[in-house]
Amino acid sequence: MASPRFPATLQHLTNLARETLPPMHPAGRPFVVAGAAMALLLSRLSPTASTLGALATACCAAFFREPHRVPPQDPGLALAPADGTVSSVTPAPPPAELGLQDQMRPRVSVFLSVFDVHVQRIPMDGVIRRVTYRPGKFLTADLDKASTDNERASVLLHSSTGHELIVVQIAGLVARRIVCSVRPGERVQAGATYGLIRFGSRVDLYLPPGSSVLVRPGQRTVGGETALARLSPTGGS
């Protein structure tokens, strides 16, 4: 006879698994389903091949993970749009395809390895003004010229504090697919997921002039939680 505590224990284990294992971005589901189906088919031919297929499927699911993040409750902070390592902090003009003034702005670049979380997040509360896609090269994403030469998707955000920010998803040597799910006119919240780059990449955040950058090259970032900069209280671009 089953113990009356068994349902409660099972529920506890289920809740623990949900809290420990992060959810998966929808873009990863076709890959995981295909991998699981392949592992199942291989089980009829070779246990070893089936095991390797299952491990590959698990790695794929881990790559597309979308962990819950809690952004700081400070409207003056611009948050990291991605997990990774700060590769550079430098003044740079905004992407030409956005049609903005060719004014130098602080730019924080975050490099993502294949082991990092690959979803991108909104840096501040606000409204999406423009979304552009530009085809290009697939240079190594940690090179400085990747910001200008590589394939990219740029998002212009008008924050609720009156600032203008630009988030750019940049393809890399291995990354060949950029997913950007926001549209002009859409209201977004800081820390919310808005896109994904598959298999190694880079994300640039262009800040308004006068912003106080809070990170330096080599520092690790947590998307949606790490503060990259404090913006001036005057607003504007």
LINSULLIN-V680580 format. One record per residue. N is the residue number from 1. OMEGA is omega as a letter, one per 30 degrees, with the letter a starting at -180 (* if undefined). D_LAST is the distance of its C-alpha to the last C-alpha in Angstrom with 1 decimal. Layout:
n	omega	d_last
N	OMEGA	D_LAST
N	OMEGA	D_LAST
//
This chain:
n	omega	d_last
1	a	69.1
2	l	65.4
3	l	64.1
4	l	62.5
5	a	59.7
6	l	58.9
7	l	56.4
8	l	54.6
9	l	54.5
10	l	53.2
11	l	50.5
12	l	49.5
13	l	49.4
14	l	47.3
15	l	44.7
16	l	44.7
17	l	44.1
18	a	41.1
19	a	39.6
20	a	40.3
21	a	39.5
22	l	36.0
23	a	35.6
24	l	35.1
25	a	32.3
26	a	33.8
27	a	33.2
28	a	35.8
29	l	38.6
30	a	40.2
31	a	40.4
32	l	42.0
33	l	44.4
34	l	45.4
35	l	46.0
36	l	48.0
37	l	50.1
38	l	50.8
39	l	51.8
40	l	54.2
41	a	55.8
42	a	56.2
43	l	58.0
44	a	61.0
45	a	61.2
46	l	60.3
47	a	59.3
48	l	57.6
49	l	55.5
50	l	54.6
51	l	53.6
52	l	51.3
53	l	49.8
54	l	49.2
55	l	47.5
56	l	45.3
57	l	44.4
58	l	43.6
59	l	41.3
60	l	39.5
61	l	39.1
62	l	37.7
63	a	35.2
64	a	33.8
65	a	33.6
66	a	30.9
67	l	31.3
68	l	30.2
69	l	27.4
70	a	26.5
71	l	22.9
72	a	22.6
73	l	22.1
74	a	19.1
75	a	16.0
76	a	14.0
77	l	15.0
78	a	13.6
79	l	17.0
80	l	18.7
81	a	18.8
82	l	22.3
83	l	25.4
84	a	26.3
85	l	26.1
86	a	23.1
87	l	24.1
88	l	21.5
89	a	18.5
90	l	17.2
91	a	14.5
92	l	14.2
93	l	12.7
94	l	11.6
95	a	14.7
96	a	16.0
97	l	17.2
98	l	13.9
99	l	13.8
100	l	10.3
101	a	10.2
102	a	12.2
103	l	10.0
104	l	11.1
105	l	9.4
106	l	11.7
107	l	13.7
108	a	16.3
109	l	19.1
110	l	21.8
111	a	25.2
112	l	27.4
113	a	31.1
114	a	33.6
115	a	34.4
116	l	30.9
117	a	29.7
118	l	28.2
119	l	26.2
120	a	22.4
121	a	20.6
122	a	17.4
123	a	15.3
124	l	14.2
125	l	15.4
126	a	13.7
127	l	14.2
128	l	14.5
129	a	13.0
130	l	14.6
131	a	17.2
132	l	18.7
133	l	21.7
134	l	22.9
135	a	26.4
136	a	27.2
137	l	29.3
138	l	30.2
139	l	30.1
140	a	30.3
141	a	27.0
142	l	27.1
143	a	27.0
144	a	23.8
145	l	24.3
146	a	24.3
147	a	20.5
148	a	21.1
149	a	24.7
150	l	25.3
151	a	25.2
152	l	21.9
153	a	20.1
154	l	16.3
155	l	14.6
156	a	11.1
157	l	10.6
158	a	8.9
159	l	10.1
160	l	12.6
161	l	10.8
162	a	7.9
163	l	5.4
164	l	4.9
165	l	7.8
166	l	10.5
167	a	14.1
168	l	16.8
169	a	20.5
170	l	22.6
171	a	26.4
172	a	28.8
173	a	32.3
174	a	33.8
175	a	31.0
176	a	31.6
177	l	30.1
178	l	26.5
179	l	26.4
180	a	23.2
181	a	24.1
182	a	21.0
183	l	20.5
184	a	17.9
185	a	18.1
186	l	19.3
187	a	18.5
188	a	18.5
189	l	19.1
190	l	18.3
191	a	21.1
192	l	22.4
193	l	23.7
194	a	22.1
195	a	23.8
196	l	26.2
197	a	27.2
198	l	30.9
199	l	32.6
200	a	30.4
201	a	26.9
202	l	23.5
203	l	20.0
204	l	16.8
205	l	13.7
206	a	10.6
207	l	8.4
208	l	5.2
209	a	7.0
210	l	9.5
211	l	10.3
212	a	14.1
213	a	15.6
214	a	18.8
215	l	20.8
216	l	22.6
217	a	24.4
218	a	27.4
219	l	26.2
220	l	26.9
221	l	24.4
222	a	25.2
223	l	23.0
224	a	21.7
225	a	23.0
226	l	22.0
227	l	18.9
228	a	17.0
229	l	14.6
230	a	13.9
231	l	10.4
232	a	10.2
233	a	11.5
234	a	9.5
235	a	6.8
236	a	3.8
237	*	0.0
//
